[in-house]
């Protein structure tokens, strides 16, 4: 009899639970109503001033003209050192090395401004520069590299009691691998999503290999080894900047 009573009470309890659940379900409280998610709000767009847009347009014309002049020199520079520097110049002014084929390295690093920021209106307002995706802006103002071409490998100077060399204020381009701070710096922008925006160095190398200056790449070995070609290309960019720099103005050159 005791087992029957326990069984009956258990059955009654389960029945009451089922009735309660059905009651709540009927009242619409057991399962919350499915509501549509609000649409995602679009990120605010950055609207550049008309003056900034005009300066950018003029800059892009100068970049195109510089690239065209460099391409014209492809067959008129027999000297090997000059041809290596010419390759660096063509890479610096090539907009095709950005994801939307609209931004060259020179957009942020023009020779006449010490390989630094060339758009006055942006320097006075946003400070940072738009990338190939024009709604994305870089994290900092483009750094000038006129002096950095002669900066040594980052190292500790016991006499000064401080670190010396490298590139950037935080010295993150140490140049330990490439022996050139500017060459190491040049590896960053093409693969930075807020700058030139390519997904990896293979994309950069492939695009460079399709350009008219590929003959110079073959001569200098920039595309000879898949694992090294991204580094080789950045070294060619540095070679051009070194030829443009003025040694007398460089603090790292001793008498």
N, C-alpha and C positions, 0 to 999 in steps of 0.2 A: 504493500500500500504506500509506503514512504517513497518508493521509486516512482510510482504513478503520480503522486502529488508533485514531486520535483519536476517530472516531465511536463505535467499540465501547466505548472507555473512558468516553466521555460517557454513553452509554446505561447502562453498568454503574453509574456514579455516581448517575444519576437513579433507577435501580432500587433501589439501596441506600437512598437517601433515602426513597423511598416505603415500602420494607419497614420502615425504622426508625420512620417516622411511624405506620404501622399497628400496629407492636408497642407503641409508647407509648400509642396510642389504646386498644388492647386492655387494657393495664395500668391505664388510667384516669388517666394523668398528663399526657396531651397537652392535654386540656381540663379545667380544674378543675371540680369538682362545683358545681352551682348550689345555694347555700344560701339559705334564707329570711332576709330581713332582720328583725332583732329589731323588735318593735313600738315605735313612738315613745312615749316616756314622757310622760305628761301633766305640764304645768308645775305646780309646787306652788301650791296655792290659799292665798290669804290669808284667815285666819279672824279676823274682828274679835271683840273681846271683847263679852260681853253688854251691858256698860255702853256701849260705843261704838255698838252696834246700837240701843240704846234712845235715846241722844242723837240719832242720825241720824233715827230715827223721829219724835222730837219736833220736830227741825228741819224735816223734810218737812211736818209739820202746820202749822208757822208759815209756811212758804213758801206752802203752799196757801191759808192764811187771808189772807196779805198779797196774793196775786194776786186772790182773790175780792173783797177790799175795794177794790183798785184798779180792777177791772172795774166795780164798782158806781159808781165815780166817773166813768165814761165820759161820762155825760150831765149831770153836775153841775159840770163845770169849763169855763166858757165862755172863760176867759182863755187866749190862745194859748200864752204861755210855760208856764203850768201844764200845759197839755195836752201840750206837747212833753216836759216832765219826767215826766208821767204815762205817756206812751208808753215812756220809758226805764225807768220802774219796772216796767211790765208785761213788757217784754223781760227785765229782770233776774230776775223771779220766774217766768218761763215755762219749765216742765220740757219742753215739747214741742220746744224748740230743741236737744234732745240726741238722739242716735241712737236710744236706747231709750225716749225720752220719760219719763225718770225723774230727770233732774238739771237744775236751773236754775243760772244763773250765781250766784244767791244761795247756793247750797249751799256755795260757798267764800268768798263775799263778802257777808256779812250787814251791814246798816246798823248794828245795835247793837254790832258789834265793829269799827267803823271800816271797813266793807266789807272785813273780813279773815276769817280762819279762825274759825268759830263753834263747832266741836266740841271741847270740852276734852280728851276722852279721846284723840282723834286727835292733838291738839297735843302730848300727853305721850307718845305711843307711836310711831305711824307717821310723824308730822309731816306727810307729804304726804297728800293726800286721794284716795279712790277716784273713778274717773270714771263715766261712764254705763255702761260695761262694768265692773262692780264689782270684777273681779279685776285691773284695770289701775289703777295709782296714778300720780299726777303726779310730776314730777321734784323739786318743791320744795314747801315750805309756802306756801299762798296768801298773797300779799302784801296788806296793808291799803292802801286807796286814799283814806282820809280826807284826807290831806295832798296826795296826788298830783293831786287835782283842780285845784290851784292851781299846780302845777309848770309852769315855762315850757318852751318848746321847748329841746331840748338845744343848748347853745352854749358857746363858750369865753369865760370871764370873765377878761379880762386883768388886772384889779385883784386877783382872788383867785389868778390863775395856775393855774386848774383849770377842768374842765368843770362846768357847772351845768345842771340841768333834766332832762327826760326822766323815765322811770319804770323801776322795778326797780333793784336794786343795780348791775347791769351796764349800765344805761341803754339797753337795747336798744329800748325803746319811745321813740324820739326825738321823736315828734310832729311831725316836719318836714313830713309830708304832710297830717296832719289838724289840726295846730295845737292838739292836745290829747293829752297823754301817756295819760290814762285812756281816751280814745276809741281810741287805737291799741292799747292793752293789751286792750281789749274785743274786738278782732278775733281774738285768738288762741284762747281756750278753746273756742268752738264747733267749730273745725276741728282741734283737737288730739286725736289718737287716744287719748290717755290721759286726756282730760278729757271734753268733751261729745261728741266723736267723729264729727261730721258730715263727709262726704267733701269738700264744697266750699261756698263761700258761697251758691251758687245753692240748695242744699238749705235753708240757714238762711232765705233770703229767701222761698222757697216756703212753708215752714212758717209763717213769720210772716204771710204773706199769707192764710193760712187761718184765722187766729185772730180773735176778736171785735174786737180792737183795730186791725184793718186800716183802719178808718175814720180813725184817728189817723195811720196811715202815709200815707194818701192826702193828708191835710191838710198834713203836714209834708214830703211829697215823698220819703219814705224808700224808696219802691218805684217812683219815676218813671223812673230810669235803671238799666238792668241792670248796667252797669259800676260804678256808684257806690253802689248800694243797700246793699251790705255795709258800706261806710264810713258811710253815713248812719245805719244802724241802730246802729252802735257809738257814733256821736256822740249819739244819743238816750239811750243808756245813761249816757253821761258827763254829759248835762244833768241827769238825775235825781240823780246823785251830787253834782254841784255844788250843787244846791238843798238837799241833806241836810247838806253839810259846814258846819263852823263857821269863818268867816273869821278870827275872833280867835285860833284855835289854829294857824293856818297860818304856817309860817316864811317863806313866800315873799311874804306880804303886808306891805308897808312902811307905816309910820305916815303 
